[in-house]
Amino acid sequence: DESVDTELQCQGTCQHSIDNLTVYIGHLSTWLTQFCIADMFLSVCMHSLPWIITH
């Protein structure tokens, strides 16, 4: 009985770690996406700025 209990406990811990990792990767990809959008926006602004000033 004990060995089954230990096995289930390990399985639960492993599953919990995988869930945490999934959440972490989700947050990371969201952050990276926002960062890329901000970076692109900044690049566009930098390119547009001289045009706005001269026109």
N, C-alpha and C positions, 0 to 999 in steps of 0.2 A: 504493500500500500504506500509506503513511504517513498519508494523509488518513483512511482507514478506521480505522486504529489510534487516531488522535486522536479520532475520532467515538465509538469504543467507550469510550475513556478518559473522555470527557465524559459519556457515558451512564451509566457506572459511578459517576462522581462525583455525578451528579444523583440516581441511584437511592439512593446512600448518604445523601444529604441528605434525601431523602423518608423513608427508613427512620428516620433520626435524629429527624425531625420527628414521625413517627407515634409513636415511642417517647416523645418529649417530651410530646405531647398526651395519650398514655395515662397517663403519670405525673401530668400536670396534672389530668386528670379524676378520677383516683383520689384525689389530694390534696384536690381540691375536694369530692368526695363525703364523704371523711372529715371535712373541715372542717364541712360542712353538718350531718352527723350529730352531731358534737360540739356544734355550735351549737344544734341542736334539743334535744339532751340537756340542755344548759345551761339553755335556756329552760324546759324541763319542770321541772328541778330548782328553778329560781328561782320558778316558779309554785307548785310543790308545797311548798316550804320553809315558807311561812307556815301552810299547812294542817297540816303535820306538827307544827309548833311549837304551834299552838292546839289540836290534838287529842291 
